[in-house]
Amino acid sequence: MVQDPTWQGLERQGKEQGEAALGGPDPKFNNRLSIALASARREGIPKSIIESAIARGQGLSVTGQALEHVTIEAMLPHSVAAVIECQTDQKGRVLQDVRYIVKEIGGTVTPTTYLFEKKGRIIFEKWDGLNPDDYLDQAIEAGAADIAADEKGRLVAFTEPTETKHVGESLAKMTGLSIEELEIIWEPNKDTLVNVDEEQAKDIEGMLSALREDTSVRDIYLNTTAKF
C-alpha cells in the first residue's frame, strides 16, 4: 500500500531514485540505488515509476531513447515567476502541453530566467554537529562558490552549473562526506522575491499540481518567499 499516494509523493520518490541511479543502473554495484529501491518498494511505489526513474538517472526514457532537457519560462498569477524544467524524448509535445497548462491556470509564457540565477547545488549527507565553516577551505580548493548547512543539518555547496559534478566529487573526496543530491537549480534573486498570503499560497499549490500532472515536468522554481 502506498503511504503517500499523491503525485508529489510519487514525484519525490522518483526523483530520489533517479538521483541514486546517477551512480549506475545496477543496484548490485550502486549501494545508494539499492537503498532507494528498497525504500520505494516498502512504500509501494509502482514498478513503472521505479523503472522510469532509473532510466532518467541514465538520461534515457523507459524505451531507451535519449532524454532532452526543456526549460519553459512563465509568469503565473499573483505576479509569481516560474522556471519549469522538463525532461523528455518528445520536446515538441512537452512544449505544447506544458504551455497549454500554463495558460489554463491563468499564466503567461514569457521570459523569467532573468529573475533567477542558475547554480550547481551539491547536498551531502547529514553529519551531527556539522559546521560549514569547518569545510570552507576544502570547499574553496574544490572550486565551490559558497557553502551552507540546510534545515536538515546537511552540508550544501554551490558552484557554477558546468562544474557541479567535478566540485561535488572533489569535495566528497576531501571531506569523506557522501553526496545525497547533485543538481542544477534556478535560485530566485533576493530583490525579486514575491510575498504571497495564505489564500494565494493555496492557489499556487493548485497550479503546481496541475503542472506536475505532466510526467515530463521534473522541477518548478518560483520567486516566492514561501517554499512549495
N, C-alpha and C positions, 0 to 999 in steps of 0.2 A: 504493500500500500504506500502511495506517495505521501510523504509527510507534508511537503509543500507543493500542492498541486497547481499553483498559479504559474502563469507563463514566466513571471520574474524568477520564480524558484527554479524552473527548468533551465532558464537562460543562465542563471548563476552557476548551476551545476555544469552546464555545457561549457561555459567559459573556463571553469576550473579544469575540466578535463582537457580542453583544447590547449591551455597553457602548459599543463603537465605533459601533453604529447609533444611539445617542442623538443623534449629530450629524446624523442624517438617513439615510434608507434608500437613497439613490443614491450609489454609490461614486465617481461622476464628480465629485460635489460634496462628498464626505466622504473626505478623504485617509486618515484613521485606519481607516475601514471598508474602504477599498481595500486597505490593507496587511494588515488582519486576514483578509480574504477570500483574498488571495494566500497567506498563511501556511497557512490552513486547507486550501486546495487542494493545496498542496505535501505536507501531511501526510495527504492522502487522506480528509479528513473528509467523511462522506456529505452529499449535497446537501440532504436533508431536515433535517439538524441545522443546516446553514447558514441555510436559509430560516426555520426556526423561531426561530433566534437573532436574525436581523434583525427579524422580526416582533415578538419580545419586546422588542427595543430601542425599538420604537414603541408598546409597551403593547398589542399585538394578538396574537391567535392566528394560525396559518397560514391559517385560513379568514376572517380579518379581524374576528373578534369581539373586543370589548374584554376585556382580561385583568384579573382581580381578585386582589389580594394576600390571602393567607390565612396567618395565623400559628397554629401549633399548638405548645402547650407540653407538655413531657413530662419525666418523671423516668425515666432509663434505669438498668439495673443498675449496680452499683458506686457508687451514690449520685451519679450524674452527671446534672446538669440540662441540658436541651436546649431550644432555641428553634428551631423548624423553620419556615422561610419558604418559602411556595409561591406560584406564580403560575399562574392557571388561568382558563378560561372556564366551568368546571363545579365551582363551590365545593362543592356537596353531595357530589359523587363524591370529591373530594380529601379532604374532612374524613373521610369514611367509610374510604377506602382507607388513608390515612396513619395514622389512629388504629388501624386493624387491624394494620398493620405494627408499630407501636409495641408493641402487646400481644403480637404474635407473637415479638418479640425480647426479651420479658420486662420491658418498660417499662410505665409507667402515665401516662395522660393526666391532667395536673394542672397548676395554675398554677406557672410557674417564672420568668416575666419579672421578678419582684421581686428575683431574684438577679443580674440584669443591668442595665446602663444602655444605653439606646438613644441612639446617636450618629450624626451625619453624619460620614463619612470621605472625604477627598479625597486621592488619591495622585497626585503629579506625576512627571514624567519624571526619570530618573536624571541627575545632574549631578556630574561629578567634583569632589571637594573640597568638596561641599556641606556647609554648616554651618547647622543650623536657626536658630541664634541670629542669623545674618545676616538672616533673614527675619522676625524676631519682631515688629518694629514694623509691618511691612506686614501681617502676619497679624492683629494686633490691630485695625488700621484696617479690614481686610476683614471683621472680625467673628468670626474663629476663636477658639475657646476654648483651644486648645493646638496645638502643632506638635512634630514629632519627625522623625527620619530612620529609615527602616526598614532591614532587613538587606541590602537591595539598594542602599542609598545614595540612596533617593528621599525627597523631602520629603513628609511626611504631615501633613495638617491635620485637626483635629477641630472639630465645631461642633454646634449644635442641629440636629436632623433636618430641621426645616422650612426652615432656612437653608442647607442643603448646596449647592444649585445656585448660589445667589446668592454665597455665600462663595467657592466654587470658582472661579467666573467672575471675581470681583473680584480674588482673589489671583493668578490666572493672568495677568490684565491688568497687575497691579502688578509681578510678578516676571519676566514673559516666559516662564515655565515652562508647558509643555503638560500638560493633565490626562490621566492614564492611567486612573484609576478614580475613580468618583464614586458612592457608595452609602451606604445606611443600614445600620448594623450593630448587633448586640447585644454589648456588651463585658461579660464577667463581672466582678462586683465582686471585688476582690482578696481580701477577707476571706472569700469563699465558695468559693475555688478548691479543687478536689479533686485530690489526688495519685493517680496510677494507676501500677501496676507494669507490667512488660513484658507479662506474660500478660494483664492487664486491658486494656492498650492494644490488643493483637491482637483481643480480644473486641469492643472498641468499634469497631475498624475494620470488623469484620464487620457490626455493627449499622448503621453509617453506609452501607455498601454496600447493605444491604437497603433502607434508607430511600430511597436515591438511585435505586433501581430504578423508583420512581415519577417520571416525567419532569417532573412539576409542581414537584418539590422543587428550589428554587434555592439555598438556603443552609441550613446547620445550624450553630448556635452552641452550644458546650459550655462548662461552667465547670470545665474541667480545666487543670492546669498544662501538660500535654503538648499540642502542636499536632497537629491532624489535618487 
